[in-house]
Amino acid sequence: MRLSSKQSTLLVLAALIIVSPFFFPSNYYYRVGSLVFVNAIAVVGIVILTGYAGQISLGHAGFVGIGGYACALLPVHLGVPPALAVVLGAVLSGVIAYGVGRPILRLKGYYLAVASLGFGVLVAMVLANEGWLTGGPDGIKVPDPGLRTLLESLGIALTNPQFWYAFCGLVLFVGAWLALNLHDSPTGRALRALHGSEVAARTAGVDVAKAKLNAFVISAVYASVAGSLLALQNRLITPDVAGFMHSIELVTMAVLGGAGSVLGGIFGAALLTLLPQVLTVLQDYEHVVLGLVMMLVMIFLPAGLIPSARRLLRGRGE
């Protein structure tokens, strides 16, 4: 029996999450793995927005910051449990994305990119400057959600890095499954039609404005959840997570792996998270080599690594 693209993607992802720890010599690698998963969750949201709907956002790190600071501020000021704060942060991000998206998604091309960039910069400035609430540039501590303690009471003992590796991996798997289901749904088909041509999509009966807004809100929720998980495992959140460079990193991860592919986005997130760790041996030349790798991929594999690899394999199969 031949597996569908969705089934094969989920099978590969599950295998990587489960098998990788057998090759980890220390807890440090669990920590790096959980960072890969967190970045991948946000990038899957970018895949939905850019790869499916063809819209560009350079301010998505703003939603990462909103999700992260929700887990820091809501438990302290409103007594909300940290786990519930993740959900409320995602809802808040979705509402803000809806409000912001209605006007800016009327724009196209680099006008949309600049408008979304402005939103991200605004969020980062607020988080950095309102020190009385956010702790300013030094950030703010995040309460322990107590999930690992709950597992210990059930007889499941995990170190902190092991727990966050498993938990973030589970959230990524669910997020990827939802994104793949969206791809094959009527809403996903509308988004892909929009990517091909807004005029053709409108002629086919697609509500273009609504489709764009749906993609923007969904991607914002993904980014918010990623920010919440990052804050909870670090037990600290700073304004840097909402910065411009973080937004660029997320978009680059999606484009590098293949913005039209969920597996490609995840692979791009893994590559750009792991490469700096590997290239530290080059010391002063680390960023030069990293930039060179990215340039070569964009020049010779413009569709991204995973879609290009799939095309190559299909060509050999024929």
N, C-alpha and C positions, 0 to 999 in steps of 0.2 A: 504494500500500500504506500502510495506516494504522499508525503506530508505536504500540507499547504504552506504558503510563505509565512503565515501567522504562526502555525504550529512549529515550524522549523526555527523561527526566530525565538519563540518562547522556550523551546527545547535547548537551544544553544545557550540562551541567557541563564536558564536554570542550571545547566551543567557547569557553566563558568562559576556561578555563585557557590555551588555545592563543592565542586572539585578543588577550586583554588586554595582553600585553607590547608589542604594536605601538603602544599608546597611552601607554606609560610613558616620560616624558621623562628619567628618571634612575634610578639604582639604588635610591633611597629607596622608590620605588613597588614594586619587587620585594620589598623588605623588608616593606612593609605587606601586600602580597599573600600572602607566606608566613605572616604572622601570621593573616590571614584563614583560610588553609587549616588551620593548626594548631588554631585555635579551632573550625573547622567539623568537624574530625575528632572532637574531644571532644563536640561537640553532636550529631553523628550517633549517638554512644553514648547520649546523653540521649534522643534520639528513639526508640531501641529500648526503653529502659526506661520512659519516660513516655508517648510517643506510641503505641507498640505495646502494652505491657503495662499501662499505666495506673498505674505506681508512681512515687512522688516521692522524689528524693534531693537533699538540700541539703548533701551532703558529698562530692560527686564530685571536687572539686578536690583532695581527699586523694590520690586515685589519680593525678592529674596530677603531684602532688609525688613520689609513689613512683616513677613512671616517670622523672621528671627526675633525681632523686637517684640512681637506679640507674645512670644514665649517668655520673654524677660519681664515685660511690664504688666501683663494681665494677672499673673499669679501674685505679684507683689502689691499692686494697687487695688485689685478687685477680688483677690482670693480665688481666682479661677485655677483649677488644677492644670498643670502644664500640658497634659495630654489633651484636655479640652481646648487649651489655648492654641494648639496646632490647628484644630478645626476652625476656631473663631478667626485665627489669622488668615486662613484660606478663604473664609467667607468675606472677611474685610477686604482682602486683595481682589476677590472677584467683584465686589461692589465698587471698589475704586477703579478697577479696570473697565467696568461697565460705564462709569461716569466719565472717565478720561477717554475711553475708546470711542464713544459716540461722536465727539467732534474731530479727534485727530485721525480716525480711520476714513474720514472723507478725503484725506490727502493721499497722494500717491508718490511712489519712488523715494527720492532723497528728502522730499518735504516731510513724508511720514517718518523717515528715519530721524530727522532732526527734531521733530516734535516729540517723538518717543524718548529721544536723548534728553530733551529738556525735562521731561517728567522724572527720569532717573536721576539727573543732577539735582533736581529740587528735593527729592526724597533724601538723597545723600547729604545735602546741605542742612536739612532740618534735623536729621539724626546726629550730625556732627556739632551743630550750633546750639541746639536746645539741651544743654548739659544738665539743667535742673531735672529733666525727665529721662533723658537717654544716657546720661553719663558722659556725653561729649565724645571727643576723639578717642578717649581711652576705653570706651565701651561700658558695658554693664554686665554683671553676673546673671546667670540664668539658673533657676532652681532645678534640682534633680527631679525628674519625673517619677522616680521610684519604680520603674518597670523592671529593672534588674533585681531589685529586692523582692518584688512579687514573684519572679521566676525562682529565686532562691528558696522562697517559702514553699514552692511546689517541688523542690528537690532538683532544680536545674541550675547548676553553678557555672557561670560564665564570667570571664574577666570583662572589664568595661569595654576594651576594644573588640572583644569577641561578640559581645552583646550588640554593639552598634553596627558591626559588620553584618550580623544576621538580620537585624531589624531593618537597616537601610536597604539591604539586599531584597528583603521581602517587599518593602514599599516600592522599590524600583520595579520588581517583577509585576506587581499589581498595576503600577502606572503604565508599564509597557503593554500589558494585556488590554487595559482600557484604551490606550492609544491605537492599538492594532484593531480592536473592535470598532473604534470610531472610523478608521480608514475604510472599512467595508460597509459602513452604515449609510443611510441616505444623507445624513449630515456630512459625512466624510466625502461622499461623492460630490456633494455640492461644493465643498471646500476645494476639492481637486479641480472641479470645473472652473471655479473662480481663479485658481492658479493659472490655468491654461489661457483664459481670456475672460475678463469681466464682462465684455460686451456679449460674447457667446453665452456665458452663464446667465446673464440677465435675459437674453432672448429665450433661453431654455426654461425660464420660469424661476430661476434662483433669486431669492431675496439677497442681493449682494451685501447690502449694509448689515443685515442680520447675520449673515454667514461670517463676515469679517469680525463682527463683534463677538460672536460665539467663540471663534478661534482665539481671539485676544483674551477673553475672560478665562477660558480653559487653560491657556498657557500661563496666565498669571497665577492660577491656583497651583499648578505644578511648581512654579518658581517659589511660591510662598511655602509650600510643604518642604521643599528642599532647604529653604532658609531656616525653617523651624527645626528640622533634623540637625542641621549644622550647629545651630545655637545650643540645642539640648545636649549634643555629644561633647561640644567644646566647653559647656557650662559658662560660656562668655560669648558676647556678640559685640562687634564694633561696626562703625559706619562704613568701613572698607568693603563690607559685603554688598553694599548698595552702590558702590562706586562705578564710574564710567568704565574703568578697565575690566571690572568683573563682567559687565554687560558684553564687552567686546570678546572676552574669553568664552562666554557661553555661546555667542553667535559663531565664533571661530570653531569651537568644538563641533557644532552641528554641521557647519559647512565642510569641515575637514573630513568627517566621517561619512557624510552624505546626508544633506538636509531633508531629502525626501524619504529617508529610511529610518525607522525607529532603531533598528540594530546599528545602522551607520552612526546615528547620533550618539548612541551609547558607546560605540567603539571610539568615536572622536573624543568623547569625554574622558574615556580611559587613557587614550593616547596623550592628550594634553595634560592630564593629571600626573601620569607616570613619567613622561619624558623628562621634565625638570628634575625628578628624583634621580633618574639614570644619568643625566648629563652633568650632575654636580661634580663628577670626576674631572670634567674639563675646566672647572673653575671659571676663569675670566671669559672663556669662549662659549659658555653654556647658552647664553641668549642668542649668540650668533648662529650656532648650530641649530637651535630650535627654530629660529626664523628661516634658516635655509631649508630645513625639512618642510616647513609649511609652504614656502614658495614653490618648491619642487612638486609637492602634491597638487597645488592649485594649478600649476602650469601643465603638468602631464596627466593629472587625474581630476579634471575640473568638476566632474559629477560627484566627487568624494571617493574615499577609499573603498567602502563596501559596495556601492553600486558599480564602480569600475571593476572591482574584483568579480562581481556576479556576471557582468557582461563578458569578461575575459573567459570565465569558466563555461558560459553558454556557447561562446564562439568555439572553444576547443571541443565541446560536446557535439557540436554540429560537424 
